[in-house]
């Protein structure tokens, strides 16, 4: 009769191991693949020992329950094997098959000998361990003396840093402080509407490393790798199709957000007319004074006056609020700003504080 106390944990561990090995070697687990290899290989090895011991306890069982269990196990193995062979995104198919065989055969043999011929179990186990150790030693040895010295670190050559030219206006997203704690706010804004052609800049304001990784394809669309505290990651949206993209942090997978790439919107122009620097009845200071624009619209202020002006967010009573500031706009020059969040932004001229306007972002 089969031992179900051994078979049940064996089935669970084996299934987890098969799933992990398949995920690792198919190229899905990009960022933690090495750890997955070690963990899932060990889990599968232990699971097969439990499973084989449970099935073969007391001899080979002929009961329908044991046959059904064996059929389920074979089906799971074939399912994962088929997936690995057909969906493999790397050239490790032969390696994957060899790894599965190397794990499965010794574990089944050791489990069988432990029950049927216990006097041989220990010698066989020692032989398997010595063979594995010999393989590792040989691999290291050849790695140190072969022409391709992959075991020896190559000298680090510092390359000349080139200044990155950002394409288009900047859309800023912040990785918030303490976002690594599950339940805390993570990305700000959580849903970002970005016109196509803008450059998105993620800034890590947290004390630990994070990533910005497209969720649906595990980083094939965009992947920042590790963004350390205080560092930034930029993404040129001109290469993305319009649509919705969900992304996450692979280190803290509960951190998720949405990126919506929209077709570029037409710029809206506001004129600073002649005489705006003089306070008088009937004088127009910003034309138009109040505008309504969709999220993601760029507003351009053109100074057609002879005097110098500014376009500064806030009002003359409370002062600037820091959202945007043009500095001094000379006669004939212009200033532009893209509004990426809904709400209302009042602004004024710091040189001539009676000049005021507002932008309503919808």
ZAVEX-99304 format. One line per 2 residues: number of its first residue (from 1); their letters; for each residue z, x, y of C-alpha. Coordinates in Angstrom, 2 decimals, m for minus. Example, Ala and Ser with C-alpha at 12.3 -4.5 7.8 and 13.67 -1.06 7.14 Angstrom:
% ZAVEX-99304
1) AS) 7.80/12.30/m4.50 | 7.14/13.67/m1.06
This chain:
% ZAVEX-99304
1) XX) 0.00/0.00/0.00 | m0.66/1.12/3.55
3) XX) 2.23/1.91/5.88 | 1.86/m0.32/8.94
5) XX) 4.71/1.40/10.76 | 2.51/4.50/10.85
7) XX) m0.84/2.76/11.18 | m0.08/0.78/14.33
9) XX) 0.90/3.73/16.57 | m1.89/5.70/14.96
11) XX) m4.46/3.07/15.93 | m3.18/2.95/19.51
13) XX) m3.10/6.70/20.01 | m6.51/7.15/18.42
15) XX) m8.10/4.46/20.59 | m6.61/6.00/23.75
17) XX) m7.81/9.43/22.67 | m11.33/8.20/21.93
19) XX) m11.55/6.48/25.30 | m10.25/9.52/27.15
21) XX) m12.51/12.01/25.39 | m15.54/9.79/26.02
23) XX) m14.68/9.34/29.70 | m14.08/13.06/30.15
25) XX) m17.21/14.38/28.48 | m19.53/11.67/29.80
27) XX) m18.94/13.01/33.30 | m17.12/9.94/34.62
29) XX) m13.78/11.65/35.31 | m15.11/14.04/37.94
31) XX) m11.95/15.19/39.62 | m9.43/15.38/36.77
33) XX) m11.76/16.19/33.88 | m9.92/19.32/32.70
35) XX) m6.61/17.52/32.43 | m8.26/14.60/30.65
37) XX) m9.77/16.96/28.08 | m6.43/18.46/27.12
39) XX) m4.43/15.23/27.18 | m6.89/13.01/25.32
41) XX) m7.69/15.65/22.72 | m4.00/16.04/21.89
43) XX) m3.44/12.28/21.89 | m6.36/11.71/19.55
45) XX) m5.24/14.48/17.19 | m1.71/13.02/16.88
47) XX) m3.08/9.48/16.57 | m5.37/10.41/13.69
49) XX) m2.50/12.03/11.81 | m0.41/8.85/12.15
51) XX) m3.39/6.67/11.28 | m4.46/8.64/8.22
53) XX) m0.90/8.86/6.95 | m0.46/5.10/7.34
55) XX) m3.71/4.22/5.57 | m3.29/6.65/2.70
57) XX) 0.45/6.15/2.16 | 0.86/5.31/m1.53
59) XX) m2.79/5.96/m2.31 | m6.04/4.48/m1.09
61) XX) m5.42/0.79/m0.50 | m7.88/m1.85/m1.70
63) XX) m6.28/m4.79/0.11 | m8.38/m6.91/2.46
65) XX) m6.01/m6.14/5.32 | m6.49/m2.39/4.88
67) XX) m10.26/m2.83/4.60 | m10.33/m4.91/7.78
69) XX) m8.22/m2.33/9.60 | m10.50/0.48/8.49
71) XX) m13.55/m1.53/9.61 | m12.00/m2.07/13.05
73) XX) m11.24/1.64/13.40 | m14.76/2.61/12.37
75) XX) m16.23/0.04/14.79 | m14.17/1.41/17.68
77) XX) m15.18/4.97/16.85 | m18.86/4.04/16.55
79) XX) m18.69/2.07/19.79 | m17.27/4.97/21.76
81) XX) m19.63/7.38/20.02 | m22.66/5.27/20.92
83) XX) m21.50/5.03/24.52 | m21.00/8.79/24.71
85) XX) m24.45/9.52/23.30 | m26.34/7.00/25.45
87) XX) m24.41/7.07/28.75 | m23.66/10.77/28.85
89) XX) m24.47/12.13/32.35 | m24.05/15.77/31.34
91) XX) m25.52/18.04/28.69 | m22.40/18.03/26.53
93) XX) m23.53/15.62/23.79 | m23.41/18.23/21.03
95) XX) m20.10/19.52/22.36 | m18.67/16.00/22.31
97) XX) m19.73/15.36/18.72 | m18.40/18.74/17.63
99) XX) m15.09/18.14/19.39 | m14.61/14.76/17.72
101) XX) m15.35/16.26/14.30 | m13.09/19.26/14.93
103) XX) m10.22/16.93/15.80 | m10.82/14.27/13.14
105) XX) m11.42/16.30/9.98 | m8.39/18.65/10.09
107) XX) m6.02/15.83/11.04 | m7.20/13.61/8.16
109) XX) m7.08/16.50/5.65 | m3.58/17.54/6.70
111) XX) m2.33/13.95/6.53 | m3.83/13.44/3.06
113) XX) m2.45/16.70/1.68 | 0.98/15.94/3.13
115) XX) 1.20/12.86/0.86 | m0.83/13.77/m2.20
117) XX) m0.25/17.51/m2.47 | 2.63/18.40/m0.17
119) XX) 2.72/21.94/m1.55 | m0.68/22.60/0.08
121) XX) m0.03/20.84/3.38 | 1.81/23.71/5.00
123) XX) m0.70/26.44/4.03 | m3.64/24.32/5.19
125) XX) m1.88/23.57/8.49 | m1.21/27.27/9.00
127) XX) m4.86/28.09/8.27 | m6.06/25.51/10.80
129) XX) m3.66/26.83/13.44 | m4.70/30.45/12.79
131) XX) m8.37/29.50/12.93 | m7.88/27.77/16.27
133) XX) m5.92/30.70/17.66 | m8.58/33.14/16.45
135) XX) m11.30/31.12/18.16 | m9.39/31.14/21.44
137) XX) m8.72/34.88/21.25 | m12.37/35.64/20.45
139) XX) m13.53/33.45/23.33 | m11.26/35.29/25.76
141) XX) m12.22/38.69/24.35 | m15.97/38.13/24.63
143) XX) m15.45/36.65/28.06 | m13.89/39.90/29.26
145) XX) m16.51/42.30/27.89 | m19.73/40.28/27.91
147) XX) m22.39/40.78/30.63 | m21.49/37.33/31.96
149) XX) m17.85/38.10/32.69 | m16.74/34.54/33.20
151) XX) m13.09/35.49/32.64 | m13.03/37.90/35.58
153) XX) m12.73/36.49/39.07 | m15.60/37.47/41.31
155) XX) m14.72/38.99/44.67 | m14.52/36.42/47.42
157) XX) m17.16/36.98/50.07 | m16.48/35.20/53.31
159) XX) m19.56/33.47/54.60 | m20.30/33.04/58.23
161) XX) m19.15/29.62/59.28 | m21.81/27.44/60.79
163) XX) m20.92/24.73/63.23 | m21.70/21.36/61.71
165) XX) m23.94/19.24/63.88 | m22.84/15.62/63.56
167) XX) m25.61/13.03/63.51 | m25.18/10.00/65.74
169) XX) m22.05/8.56/67.35 | m18.69/9.15/65.65
171) XX) m16.81/6.36/63.88 | m13.24/7.45/63.18
173) XX) m11.17/6.31/60.19 | m7.60/7.54/59.76
175) XX) m5.80/8.17/56.47 | m2.40/6.96/57.60
177) XX) 0.92/8.74/57.29 | 2.83/7.93/54.07
179) XX) m0.26/6.21/52.65 | 0.41/7.95/49.33
181) XX) 3.34/5.56/48.79 | 2.07/2.50/46.95
183) XX) 2.21/m0.61/49.12 | 1.96/1.21/52.46
185) XX) m1.10/0.84/54.72 | m3.64/3.48/53.75
187) XX) m6.97/3.61/55.60 | m7.30/2.42/59.21
189) XX) m9.38/0.38/59.64 | m9.18/m1.03/56.14
191) XX) m12.56/m2.73/56.56 | m14.92/m0.67/58.72
193) XX) m18.15/m2.09/60.16 | m20.33/0.92/60.91
195) XX) m23.87/0.83/62.33 | m26.31/2.79/60.21
197) XX) m26.95/6.21/61.72 | m23.37/6.75/62.88
199) XX) m21.27/9.57/61.48 | m17.97/8.49/59.93
201) XX) m15.08/10.91/60.30 | m12.00/10.48/58.12
203) XX) m8.91/12.31/59.37 | m5.96/12.85/57.02
205) XX) m2.80/12.13/59.02 | m0.67/12.14/55.86
207) XX) 1.33/15.10/54.55 | m0.43/15.19/51.15
209) XX) m4.03/15.57/50.03 | m6.31/12.55/49.57
211) XX) m9.94/11.82/48.77 | m12.59/9.43/50.04
213) XX) m14.54/8.49/46.91 | m17.01/5.65/46.38
215) XX) m15.46/3.37/43.75 | m18.32/1.69/41.90
217) XX) m20.03/4.93/40.83 | m17.01/7.26/40.80
219) XX) m18.17/9.38/43.73 | m21.93/9.56/43.20
221) XX) m22.64/7.86/46.55 | m20.08/9.87/48.51
223) XX) m17.07/11.97/47.62 | m14.96/14.08/49.94
225) XX) m13.14/16.08/47.25 | m9.62/16.97/48.39
227) XX) m8.86/16.40/52.09 | m5.70/18.36/52.83
229) XX) m3.19/17.31/55.48 | m4.76/17.55/58.93
231) XX) m8.29/18.09/57.61 | m11.35/15.90/58.08
233) XX) m14.31/14.63/56.10 | m17.56/13.44/57.68
235) XX) m20.30/11.22/56.26 | m23.76/10.70/57.74
237) XX) m24.52/7.00/57.27 | m28.24/7.43/57.96
239) XX) m28.59/8.33/54.28 | m26.88/5.14/53.09
241) XX) m28.53/1.78/52.57 | m27.16/m1.14/54.55
243) XX) m24.50/m2.99/52.59 | m20.89/m2.93/51.45
245) XX) m19.25/0.11/49.86 | m15.76/0.14/48.41
247) XX) m13.99/3.48/48.27 | m10.68/4.85/47.06
249) XX) m8.47/7.92/46.76 | m8.70/9.29/43.21
251) XX) m5.30/10.97/43.61 | m3.66/7.68/44.62
253) XX) m5.98/4.99/43.17 | m4.08/2.12/44.81
255) XX) m5.47/3.35/48.14 | m8.68/1.35/48.63
257) XX) m10.82/0.32/51.60 | m14.24/m1.11/52.40
259) XX) m17.12/0.38/54.33 | m19.82/m2.00/55.63
261) XX) m23.01/m0.29/56.80 | m24.90/m2.52/59.21
263) XX) m28.30/m2.26/60.81 | m28.05/m0.62/64.25
265) XX) m27.48/m2.99/67.14 | m29.26/m2.78/70.47
267) XX) m27.42/m0.93/73.21 | m26.01/m2.97/76.08
269) XX) m26.32/m1.55/79.59 | m23.91/m1.99/82.49
271) XX) m24.91/m0.81/85.95 | m22.65/0.68/88.62
273) XX) m24.61/m0.56/91.66 | m25.03/0.87/95.13
275) XX) m21.96/0.47/97.32 | m19.55/0.01/94.41
277) XX) m17.28/2.69/95.86 | m16.65/0.55/98.96
279) XX) m14.19/m2.31/98.65 | m15.62/m5.35/100.40
281) XX) m16.13/m9.06/99.88 | m19.21/m9.90/97.84
283) XX) m19.67/m6.38/96.50 | m20.53/m6.09/92.79
285) XX) m18.71/m3.19/91.15 | m19.95/m3.42/87.55
287) XX) m23.06/m5.41/86.69 | m22.35/m7.41/84.62
289) XX) m18.60/m7.37/85.12 | m17.76/m9.06/81.79
291) XX) m19.86/m8.60/78.65 | m19.58/m9.89/75.09
293) XX) m20.89/m7.67/72.28 | m20.75/m7.60/68.46
295) XX) m18.66/m4.99/66.66 | m20.55/m1.71/66.43
297) XX) m22.41/m2.11/69.73 | m22.87/0.85/72.06
299) XX) m22.40/0.09/75.76 | m24.06/2.38/78.32
301) XX) m22.78/2.54/81.90 | m25.36/3.87/84.36
303) XX) m24.22/5.10/87.76 | m26.86/4.04/90.28
305) XX) m24.45/4.51/93.18 | m24.32/7.60/95.39
307) XX) m20.60/8.13/94.71 | m18.81/9.55/91.66
309) XX) m17.11/7.01/89.36 | m15.27/6.79/86.04
311) XX) m15.22/4.21/83.25 | m11.65/4.31/81.95
313) XX) m10.02/1.87/79.52 | m6.96/0.10/80.94
315) XX) m6.31/m1.32/84.40 | m5.21/m0.13/87.83
317) XX) m1.70/m1.59/87.46 | m0.75/m0.03/84.10
319) XX) m3.13/2.92/84.11 | m5.35/4.30/81.35
321) XX) m4.56/3.26/77.76 | m6.49/6.06/76.03
323) XX) m9.16/4.03/74.23 | m12.03/5.65/76.13
325) XX) m12.63/7.62/79.31 | m15.89/8.83/80.78
327) XX) m14.44/11.51/83.08 | m16.46/11.81/86.29
329) XX) m19.91/10.19/86.22 | m22.08/11.72/88.91
331) XX) m24.81/9.76/90.68 | m27.71/9.19/88.30
333) XX) m25.67/10.02/85.19 | m24.43/7.68/82.49
335) XX) m21.66/7.25/79.91 | m21.79/5.45/76.58
337) XX) m19.16/4.28/74.12 | m19.39/2.42/70.79
339) XX) m16.93/m0.41/70.15 | m16.04/m0.44/66.46
341) XX) m13.17/m2.92/66.36 | m12.93/m6.55/67.52
343) XX) m10.82/m7.40/70.56 | m10.96/m7.07/74.33
345) XX) m11.10/m3.84/76.33 | m10.45/m3.86/80.07
347) XX) m11.62/m0.88/82.10 | m11.62/0.38/85.69
349) XX) m12.67/3.29/87.89 | m9.85/5.78/88.48
351) XX) m11.48/6.98/91.70 | m11.92/3.44/93.05
353) XX) m9.26/1.36/91.23 | m10.51/m1.95/92.66
355) XX) m13.56/m1.56/90.43 | m12.80/m3.36/87.14
357) XX) m14.64/m4.88/84.20 | m14.08/m5.91/80.59
359) XX) m15.78/m5.84/77.20 | m15.14/m8.58/74.64
361) XX) m15.92/m7.34/71.12 | m16.60/m10.07/68.55
